[in-house]
Amino acid sequence: MHTPDVSRYIRLWPGLDLPALAPWQITQHCETHIRTLLDRLGPGYQRQGDIAIHETATVENGAVLKGAIIIGGNAFVAAGAYLRGGVYLGADCIVGPSCELKTVFMLDGSKVAHFNFVGDSLLGERVNVEAGAIIANYRNEMDGADIRVRYGDAVIETGVSKFGALVGDGCKIGANAVIAPGAVLPVDGRVKRLELVDQFG
């Protein structure tokens, strides 16, 4: 079945030689992909185990980093942020206080402001997620049923129980918005403050 082509939503991918995988297939193996990238990093990264932080990045005291993680040049991770399950932050990314990222690729210049959760998702470049917005990754109301994605005229059965969103380059997500699992947001898309984006709601 035809699935979203990640390269139509995210222009630059961080040096991974991935076949034409669906976005949820990428997030399912996020830590493996990040470990591959760890072995290809250029100069300027300080590495401790499976965590690599660029020397120009700032990670404040009180941030929690678990699992394979890459934090790019000039990125900023605030005190109280929680990164786990495989996280890639490109250059100039910002993760604000009390934000949780779980199994996320977040590319250059993207920002999650304050009090956000982003789970099992791919965020392109220059994505801005305002305070309180959530990208959910699990269908709690359906007892964890496998995620379905509406793409064009088709409904895709992903076969995975956790997947958040594919968020195109330049997308803006307003404060306190909720993106339900399985969303595909276009390049330069806009989500209003307090909006619910749920393809099956």
Buried (B, 14 or more C-beta within 10 A) or exposed (E): EEBBEBEEBBEEBBEBEEEEBBBBBBBBBBBEBBBBBBEEBEEEBEEEEBBBBBEEBBBEEEBEBBBBBBBBBBBBBBEBBBBBBBBBBBBBBBBBBBBBBBBBBBBBBBBBBBBBBBBBBBBBBBBBBBBBBBBBBBBEEEEEEBBBBEBEEEEBEBEBBBBBBBBBBBBBBBBBBBBBBBBBBBBEBEBEEEBEBEBEE
